[in-house]
Amino acid sequence: MTLEQKNRLDELAELVLAEEATQEQVNEYKELLDLWNHSFQINELP
């Protein structure tokens, strides 16, 4: 996961939590969250 992807994940998380995200943004958030979880498991976080 790149730092840019991590920053995007943070941006999307705010939208999702505020219930202001579109379905496309929710889907992107889920994909990035999966990538974050995988990166955490292999210890490759930015």
N, C-alpha and C positions, 0 to 999 in steps of 0.2 A: 504494500500500500504506500502510495506516495503522500507527501505532505499536502499536495493539492487535493487529492482524494479525501484525506482526513478533514481538511477545511470544508470541503463540499459536504461531507457527512455531517459536520457540525451545523452548517447552514440549514440543511434539510431537516435535521433533528428539531431545530427551533420551529420550523414551519409545521412539522408533523405534530409536535407537542401543542402548538397553538391552534391546531385543527384548521390551518390555512393552506395546507398542501394540496395540490392537485393529485389525481390518481397517478399521473406520470411521475411526479415528484416522490410520491410514496413508494412507487416501484423502484425508482433510482435509490432511494434511501435504503430499502431492503437489500438491494444488490450490494451497496457499499457497506452495509452492516455485516453482510455475509463475508465480504472481503476482510473487514476489520477483525471479525472473529477468527477467520483462517490465519490472518497475519499474527494475531495474538497467540494462537496455538503454536505457530512455528517461530515465535519470538522475533518477528521482523516488523515491528511498528516504527513509525517515524518518530 
